[in-house]
Amino acid sequence: MLDKTFFVSQEIHEKEVELADGSKHILYFKEIPAVEYQKFRIAQQSADDNVQAGALAKLVAASLCEPGGEPAITYEEALLLKAEPMNALFAAIMEVNKSQGNE
């Protein structure tokens, strides 16, 4: 049997996300399975601009959650995020998932 550290945990990770304007926000994130991250990387390389552009929004929608684990944002809402907050969320997601060897 594989050790439980091989699998994403059900733990909700609280992270402080700071935006360029200096505002700080406490947000919550789920770990994402390696297969979700791989889908993100594949989508980023798509020849379809819409698929490429939506890749990050899908990742944010999959990870950003409420303290109880419910989704905090839909994919459609994530598509409307400004670039700077989207990048800050992405950085937090990568930090939460650092043990997965993401680049």
N, C-alpha and C positions, 0 to 999 in steps of 0.2 A: 504494500500500500504506500502510495506517495505521501510524503509529509504535507500537512495542510498549508505550508508556506508556498507550495507550488500553485495554489489556487487563489483567485481574488477573494478577499474577505468581504463579509457583509457589513463591516465597520463603515460608518459614515465619518468622513474626515472633515474637520472644521479647519478652514484656512482663512487667513486675513488676506484679502486682495486689495492692493493699493493701486489706484489709478494715477495717471499723469498729473491730475490736478491736486494730488495729495490726499484725496479722500480715501478712507479705508473702509472696507466692507467685510463683514464676517459672512462667509458663504460655506456651503457644504457640498461635498463631492463623494461620489461612489467610485471605487476602483473599477476599471474597465477590463474586461477579459482581453487577452492578447489578440483574439480573433477580431474584436471591435477595432483595436488599434491597426491591425493589418488591413481591414476594410478602409479605414481612413487613409492609410498610405497608398493603397491601390486607387482610391477615388482621386487623390491628389495628382495622380499620373494619368488620369483619364484624358482622352482627346476632347471630351465634351466639357465645355467651359462651365456649364451649370453644375455638372457633377463635381468638378474641381472646386468650384466656389462653395458648394454646399457641404464639402467634406468636413470642414472645421465645425460648422453648425451642428452636424450630426454627432460629432464627438462631444461637443458642449452639452447638447440635449441628453446624451447618454450618461453623462457624469454629474452634471450640476443637479443638486437635489435639495429638498427641504430637510430639516433636521431629522424627520422621521423616515427619510428615504424616498418619499414621493418625488416624482420629477418636478423640478423648479421651473422649467422652461420647455416649451415644445420646439421641435425642429423649425417650424414656421416662425416662431418668435426669435429663435437664435439667428435666423437669416437676417433679422432686422437690427442686430447689434452693431454698434459702431466699431470701427477697426481696433481702437485702443483697448476698450473693454474686452473685446473678443480675444485679443492677444494676451491680456492679463489672465483671462479665464483659462486659455490654453496653457499658459505657464503653470498655473495652479494644478491643472489636470496632469501635466507631465510630472510635477513634483509629487503628487499623490501616487502616481504610478511609476515612480523612479526605479523601483525594484524589478520592473519588467524589461529594463535594458533599452528603453526608448532613446532614440537619438535626437 
